[in-house]
Every structure is written in C-alpha cells, then in structure tokens.
C-alpha cells in the first residue's frame, strides 16, 4: 500500500511560493478613493460652514469613512497574491472574506493585460485570465508592467500547450 502525499494547504506559505502584488497598488486605490470622497467631504464642510451647522455631522462621517477606506485599502492589497503551480494558477485575496481561485492551465482561453491611467502612471497593470466559466476566471491587479506582460505570455503558452493535450 502506498502512502498518499499530504494534502497541499494553499494558505500555508511554506508549501507554495506565493508572489505578492506590488504595494504601489495601495497608493493607486487610495487616490481613486480620494477622488470620490474628497469632493463629497468638501461639499459637506462648505455647507456646514455657510448654510447649515448640522451638515458638519455628514462631513465628520465622510472624514471617518475616508480614513477607514485608507486603512482598508492597505490591508486588502497586502492580502493579494498568486502562485503558479505545475498544473494551475492560484489567486488568493482577502483577509476576512478569503477568496481562493484555481485556474487549470488547460481551461485558459485568453489572458488580458489591462491598465487604466492611474495604474499606468504607477507603472502597474492588471492581468485578467479568462476561461469558459466566468466563476473559474480571475484577475491579478497591481503587477509591475513587465511582470504582467511576462505572466501573460507564460499563461498563454501554458494554456495553449495544456489545451492541446485535452
């Protein structure tokens, strides 16, 4: 009787070599959050100062929300990583609500590299992996552009070679 190898715990950092997203993604997401919350907070402060004193309550709430979002973005980004295993790509995100997506290389249809203006300015990009089933697709935000393009080429070639074997 042969012994089965121990189960691979994908959250055990000793068993899998995880690659983390660039910490600069937190700055990009914080700027995006600030672009939304700054005008709302400023409007509430102006209304509180000129028209209605009680508008200071929403201004304080918006400031607290802004501070909380600033902290939360940092925590979210530090929890994003991916690993290229022999047969699949594994993407994990989240601290409280954890998400673990495994994408077998043979299921990959195509891989996109996307970058909006803020990501481009930071030298980052997002790799999006598409499969026939949207639930098994995934994305890896916040990779340096050269790494994103290299990962795209690697995943595309692995997808082609593994799909040919099906």
C-alpha positions as a Markdown table, in Angstrom:
| # | Residue | x | y | z |
|---|---|---|---|---|
| 1 | Unk | 0.0 | 0.0 | 0.0 |
| 2 | Unk | 1.4 | 3.4 | -1.0 |
| 3 | Unk | 1.1 | 6.4 | 1.2 |
| 4 | Unk | -0.6 | 9.4 | -0.3 |
| 5 | Unk | 1.3 | 12.7 | -0.1 |
| 6 | Unk | 0.0 | 15.2 | 2.5 |
| 7 | Unk | -2.8 | 17.5 | 1.3 |
| 8 | Unk | -1.4 | 20.8 | -0.1 |
| 9 | Unk | -2.7 | 23.6 | 2.1 |
| 10 | Unk | -2.8 | 26.6 | -0.3 |
| 11 | Unk | -2.8 | 29.0 | 2.6 |
| 12 | Unk | 0.4 | 27.5 | 4.0 |
| 13 | Unk | 3.2 | 29.8 | 2.8 |
| 14 | Unk | 5.8 | 27.0 | 3.3 |
| 15 | Unk | 4.3 | 24.7 | 0.7 |
| 16 | Unk | 3.6 | 27.2 | -2.1 |
| 17 | Unk | 5.8 | 30.0 | -3.3 |
| 18 | Unk | 3.4 | 33.0 | -3.4 |
| 19 | Unk | 4.1 | 36.1 | -5.5 |
| 20 | Unk | 2.6 | 39.3 | -4.0 |
| 21 | Unk | 1.2 | 42.2 | -5.9 |
| 22 | Unk | 3.1 | 45.5 | -5.8 |
| 23 | Unk | 2.4 | 47.6 | -2.7 |
| 24 | Unk | 2.1 | 50.6 | -5.0 |
| 25 | Unk | -1.4 | 49.3 | -5.8 |
| 26 | Unk | -2.5 | 50.6 | -2.4 |
| 27 | Unk | -1.5 | 54.1 | -3.4 |
| 28 | Unk | -3.4 | 53.9 | -6.7 |
| 29 | Unk | -6.5 | 52.7 | -4.9 |
| 30 | Unk | -6.2 | 55.3 | -2.3 |
| 31 | Unk | -6.0 | 58.0 | -4.9 |
| 32 | Unk | -9.2 | 56.6 | -6.6 |
| 33 | Unk | -10.9 | 56.6 | -3.2 |
| 34 | Unk | -9.9 | 60.1 | -2.5 |
| 35 | Unk | -11.1 | 61.3 | -5.9 |
| 36 | Unk | -14.6 | 60.1 | -4.9 |
| 37 | Unk | -14.6 | 61.1 | -1.2 |
| 38 | Unk | -12.8 | 64.5 | -1.4 |
| 39 | Unk | -15.5 | 66.4 | -3.3 |
| 40 | Unk | -18.2 | 65.0 | -1.1 |
| 41 | Unk | -16.4 | 65.8 | 2.1 |
| 42 | Unk | -15.5 | 69.3 | 0.8 |
| 43 | Unk | -19.2 | 69.9 | -0.1 |
| 44 | Unk | -20.3 | 68.9 | 3.3 |
| 45 | Unk | -17.8 | 71.1 | 5.0 |
| 46 | Unk | -18.8 | 74.1 | 2.8 |
| 47 | Unk | -22.5 | 73.6 | 3.6 |
| 48 | Unk | -21.7 | 73.2 | 7.3 |
| 49 | Unk | -19.7 | 76.5 | 7.3 |
| 50 | Unk | -22.1 | 78.6 | 5.2 |
| 51 | Unk | -25.6 | 77.2 | 5.3 |
| 52 | Unk | -26.4 | 74.7 | 8.0 |
| 53 | Unk | -24.4 | 73.8 | 11.1 |
| 54 | Unk | -25.7 | 70.2 | 11.2 |
| 55 | Unk | -24.1 | 69.5 | 7.9 |
| 56 | Unk | -20.9 | 69.0 | 10.0 |
| 57 | Unk | -22.2 | 65.6 | 11.0 |
| 58 | Unk | -22.1 | 64.2 | 7.5 |
| 59 | Unk | -18.7 | 65.9 | 7.0 |
| 60 | Unk | -17.3 | 64.1 | 10.0 |
| 61 | Unk | -18.8 | 60.8 | 8.9 |
| 62 | Unk | -17.3 | 61.2 | 5.5 |
| 63 | Unk | -13.9 | 62.0 | 7.0 |
| 64 | Unk | -14.1 | 58.9 | 9.2 |
| 65 | Unk | -15.2 | 56.8 | 6.1 |
| 66 | Unk | -12.2 | 58.2 | 4.2 |
| 67 | Unk | -9.8 | 57.3 | 7.0 |
| 68 | Unk | -11.3 | 53.8 | 7.3 |
| 69 | Unk | -11.1 | 53.3 | 3.5 |
| 70 | Unk | -7.5 | 54.5 | 3.5 |
| 71 | Unk | -6.6 | 51.8 | 6.1 |
| 72 | Unk | -8.8 | 49.1 | 4.5 |
| 73 | Unk | -7.1 | 49.5 | 1.1 |
| 74 | Unk | -3.7 | 48.9 | 2.6 |
| 75 | Unk | -5.0 | 45.7 | 4.3 |
| 76 | Unk | -6.7 | 44.5 | 1.1 |
| 77 | Unk | -3.6 | 45.0 | -1.1 |
| 78 | Unk | -1.3 | 43.2 | 1.3 |
| 79 | Unk | -3.6 | 40.2 | 1.2 |
| 80 | Unk | -3.4 | 39.7 | -2.6 |
| 81 | Unk | -1.1 | 37.1 | -4.1 |
| 82 | Unk | -0.8 | 34.4 | -6.7 |
| 83 | Unk | 1.1 | 31.2 | -7.3 |
| 84 | Unk | 2.0 | 29.3 | -10.5 |
| 85 | Unk | 1.7 | 25.7 | -9.6 |
| 86 | Unk | 2.6 | 22.8 | -12.0 |
| 87 | Unk | -1.0 | 22.4 | -13.3 |
| 88 | Unk | -2.8 | 25.6 | -12.3 |
| 89 | Unk | -2.7 | 29.2 | -11.4 |
| 90 | Unk | -3.9 | 30.0 | -7.9 |
| 91 | Unk | -5.0 | 33.5 | -6.9 |
| 92 | Unk | -5.9 | 34.5 | -3.4 |
| 93 | Unk | -7.4 | 37.6 | -2.0 |
| 94 | Unk | -8.9 | 38.8 | 1.2 |
| 95 | Unk | -8.3 | 38.7 | 5.0 |
| 96 | Unk | -11.8 | 38.2 | 6.5 |
| 97 | Unk | -13.7 | 37.1 | 3.4 |
| 98 | Unk | -11.0 | 35.0 | 1.7 |
| 99 | Unk | -11.2 | 34.1 | -1.9 |
| 100 | Unk | -9.1 | 31.4 | -3.5 |
| 101 | Unk | -9.4 | 30.8 | -7.2 |
| 102 | Unk | -7.6 | 28.0 | -9.0 |
| 103 | Unk | -7.5 | 28.1 | -12.8 |
| 104 | Unk | -6.2 | 25.0 | -14.5 |
| 105 | Unk | -3.9 | 25.9 | -17.4 |
| 106 | Unk | -5.9 | 23.8 | -19.8 |
| 107 | Unk | -9.0 | 25.9 | -19.2 |
| 108 | Unk | -7.4 | 29.2 | -20.0 |
| 109 | Unk | -8.9 | 30.7 | -23.2 |
| 110 | Unk | -7.1 | 34.0 | -23.2 |
| 111 | Unk | -5.2 | 36.4 | -21.0 |
| 112 | Unk | -5.5 | 40.2 | -21.0 |
| 113 | Unk | -3.3 | 42.9 | -19.6 |
| 114 | Unk | -5.2 | 46.0 | -18.6 |
| 115 | Unk | -4.0 | 49.3 | -17.1 |
| 116 | Unk | -6.0 | 52.4 | -16.5 |
| 117 | Unk | -4.5 | 55.9 | -16.3 |
| 118 | Unk | -3.7 | 55.6 | -12.6 |
| 119 | Unk | -2.2 | 52.2 | -12.9 |
| 120 | Unk | -0.1 | 53.2 | -15.9 |
| 121 | Unk | 1.2 | 56.3 | -14.0 |
| 122 | Unk | 2.4 | 53.9 | -11.2 |
| 123 | Unk | 3.9 | 51.5 | -13.7 |
| 124 | Unk | 1.4 | 48.8 | -12.8 |
| 125 | Unk | -1.0 | 46.6 | -14.8 |
| 126 | Unk | -3.7 | 44.0 | -14.1 |
| 127 | Unk | -3.6 | 40.5 | -15.6 |
| 128 | Unk | -7.1 | 39.1 | -16.3 |
| 129 | Unk | -7.4 | 35.4 | -17.0 |
| 130 | Unk | -10.5 | 34.3 | -19.0 |
| 131 | Unk | -12.0 | 30.8 | -19.1 |
| 132 | Unk | -15.2 | 29.4 | -20.5 |
| 133 | Unk | -16.7 | 29.5 | -17.0 |
| 134 | Unk | -16.7 | 33.1 | -15.5 |
| 135 | Unk | -16.6 | 31.6 | -12.0 |
| 136 | Unk | -13.2 | 30.0 | -12.7 |
| 137 | Unk | -11.7 | 33.1 | -14.2 |
| 138 | Unk | -9.6 | 35.5 | -12.2 |
| 139 | Unk | -7.6 | 38.7 | -12.1 |
| 140 | Unk | -4.3 | 39.7 | -10.6 |
| 141 | Unk | -4.2 | 43.5 | -10.1 |
| 142 | Unk | -1.1 | 45.6 | -9.3 |
| 143 | Unk | 1.7 | 43.8 | -11.0 |
| 144 | Unk | 4.6 | 45.8 | -12.5 |
| 145 | Unk | 4.0 | 46.1 | -16.2 |
| 146 | Unk | 7.0 | 43.9 | -17.3 |
| 147 | Unk | 5.9 | 41.2 | -14.9 |
| 148 | Unk | 2.3 | 41.4 | -16.1 |
| 149 | Unk | 3.4 | 41.0 | -19.7 |
| 150 | Unk | 5.7 | 38.2 | -18.9 |
| 151 | Unk | 2.9 | 36.4 | -16.9 |
| 152 | Unk | 0.5 | 36.9 | -19.8 |
| 153 | Unk | 2.9 | 35.3 | -22.2 |
| 154 | Unk | 3.6 | 32.4 | -19.8 |
| 155 | Unk | 0.0 | 31.7 | -19.1 |
| 156 | Unk | -1.0 | 32.0 | -22.7 |
| 157 | Unk | 1.7 | 29.5 | -23.8 |
| 158 | Unk | 0.8 | 27.1 | -20.9 |
| 159 | Unk | -2.9 | 27.4 | -21.8 |
| 160 | Unk | -2.2 | 26.5 | -25.4 |
| 161 | Unk | 0.0 | 23.6 | -24.6 |
| 162 | Unk | -2.3 | 22.1 | -22.0 |
| 163 | Unk | -5.4 | 22.7 | -24.1 |
| 164 | Unk | -3.8 | 20.8 | -27.0 |
| 165 | Unk | -3.5 | 17.8 | -24.7 |
| 166 | Unk | -7.2 | 17.7 | -23.9 |
